[in-house]
Amino acid sequence: MSRVWTSKEAEGNLAWLLEQARTIGPQRIRDETGIYVLKLEDDFSKTDAAESLLKLRPKG
């Protein structure tokens, strides 16, 4: 089961929290208004590997 961080814990450990979201998965943060979920989304602005390989193929 995933951990639920308090807002104070999240505030004091932001770098660790971001690393956990990147390596483990979504992180939950609870405050007086509810639970928030921090997750990493793919950066689709980067070219994908197939596109990069196609650009490198020999022409002819």
C-alpha positions as CSV (number, residue, x, y, z in Angstrom):
1,M,0.0,0.0,0.0
2,S,1.3,3.4,-0.8
3,R,2.2,6.0,1.8
4,V,0.0,9.1,2.4
5,W,2.2,12.1,3.2
6,T,1.1,14.9,5.4
7,S,1.4,18.4,3.9
8,K,4.1,19.3,6.4
9,E,6.1,16.1,5.4
10,A,5.7,16.9,1.7
11,E,6.8,20.5,2.3
12,G,9.9,19.4,4.2
13,N,10.8,16.6,1.8
14,L,9.9,17.9,-1.7
15,A,13.0,16.5,-3.5
16,W,12.4,13.0,-1.9
17,L,8.7,13.2,-2.7
18,L,9.4,14.0,-6.4
19,E,11.9,11.2,-6.6
20,Q,9.4,8.8,-5.1
21,A,6.8,9.9,-7.6
22,R,9.3,9.3,-10.4
23,T,10.6,5.9,-9.3
24,I,7.7,4.3,-7.4
25,G,4.6,5.9,-8.7
26,P,1.9,8.4,-7.6
27,Q,2.3,9.9,-4.1
28,R,-0.6,11.0,-2.0
29,I,-0.5,14.2,0.1
30,R,-3.2,14.9,2.7
31,D,-4.1,18.3,4.1
32,E,-7.2,19.7,5.7
33,T,-9.0,20.0,2.4
34,G,-8.4,16.5,1.1
35,I,-5.9,14.2,-0.6
36,Y,-3.8,15.3,-3.5
37,V,-2.0,12.9,-5.9
38,L,1.4,13.8,-7.2
39,K,2.4,11.8,-10.3
40,L,4.9,12.0,-13.1
41,E,3.6,12.5,-16.6
42,D,5.6,11.7,-19.7
43,D,7.2,14.6,-21.5
44,F,5.8,14.1,-25.0
45,S,7.9,17.0,-26.4
46,K,10.9,14.7,-26.6
47,T,11.3,12.7,-29.8
48,D,10.8,9.0,-29.3
49,A,13.5,6.4,-30.0
50,A,11.9,5.1,-33.2
51,E,11.9,8.6,-34.7
52,S,15.5,9.2,-33.7
53,L,16.6,5.8,-35.3
54,L,14.8,6.6,-38.5
55,K,16.7,9.9,-38.8
56,L,20.0,8.0,-38.5
57,R,19.3,5.3,-41.1
58,P,21.3,5.3,-44.3
59,K,19.7,7.1,-47.2
60,G,19.7,5.5,-50.5
